[in-house]
């Protein structure tokens, strides 16, 4: 053989024989996992732009969110909802007396089945003198998406039946054809293909429903936390219902395919695989995490806003009440408290001679007061939050009980000294700027972070009625 004559026969150009090899990895699943890894690396590359506290919060949010979304997508397209494996001794090709000792496996997904055949003991065939130069390593996929089709193997038959017929024409090994044939029958009580197809159809619809619920929950966590928690709970419910549908619809008769192994008979049976348990765990995790976030938001809404990077003032409504409206509101609340508890000691009288309601004061911050009325910020609550607070008898916010104290605060303005939110947030437009920090305690002003925090303006004493504009 000359230097340039390798693989050349009779003077023709170099010819390389086909190297048929089975796919050892699900390419689609690997691509989906890689896509989420790339997205995660891209988001985590933003960590240096945050401070130490916000960095850990952002890291937890990114990892947990991508973990949930990745399992939703991978579980939808995965092939390991049910798996089975057995070692068999079976004829390899039709019309050939040779047998092979091989490992036969099946993976069932929402969209089809995957059958593998690997030679477990190559010396077993060599002693027989058959298939000495054959690499027995097969991986065949049969899909049933999505129509049931007509009976038979024609043009209008089911997709899995047509693919089975093509596999027969290609000369696929007999153990694979024997196993795939069980999914082409549709009659006489043998309807494995029909039931698995229906279970996969309904389960994949629910998994696709869980995917947009997960996306919407990520968006709502940046706007309204309780709605994001509810969407996360909906994500968990969709996955859990998909698991239930697959469990109860997949097949009424257990799949058992008989084979020979040596001189005894073995049965190929299936059991739930990795994708099934991952989706089940993810559904329970979403349900628990969504409920946990919802309850935390009902207990400590301001801290949850800080955790998710939301301005706390977005959960407050602004009210400007006159003295008559305040008196009427306190009277109605006092009446309701008396009827509910039978106790009239729930009202406290302030130093300025006005009654202050102590029951719901955790939801109200009085920001400014003048002769015409008072400006209040009241936290928004929904029906679920109010029911939770009443059931567990908890306060809904971090603000302490507010009491009007004219001697300590001549202008009647009350600010939460334990929270920096009131000190850092100026009043809305339409009110004098010199009242922004008039009554903020000095220790809060000194502890407020950032060089952009403006110094408190000079306090302008209220004008007396004896002075005129002239």
PyMOL commands that set and color helices and strands:
alter all, ss='L'
color gray80, all
select helices_A, chain A and resi 27-44+47-49+52-77+122-126+159-170+174-181+192-220+225-249+274-299+301-307+312-315+323-341+361-363+383-392+421-424+433-435+442-447
alter helices_A, ss='H'
color red, helices_A
select strands_A, chain A and resi 82-91+99-108+112-119+137-143+256-261+264-269+271-272+316-321+347-349+355-357+364-369+374-379
alter strands_A, ss='S'
color yellow, strands_A
deselect
rebuild
show_as cartoon
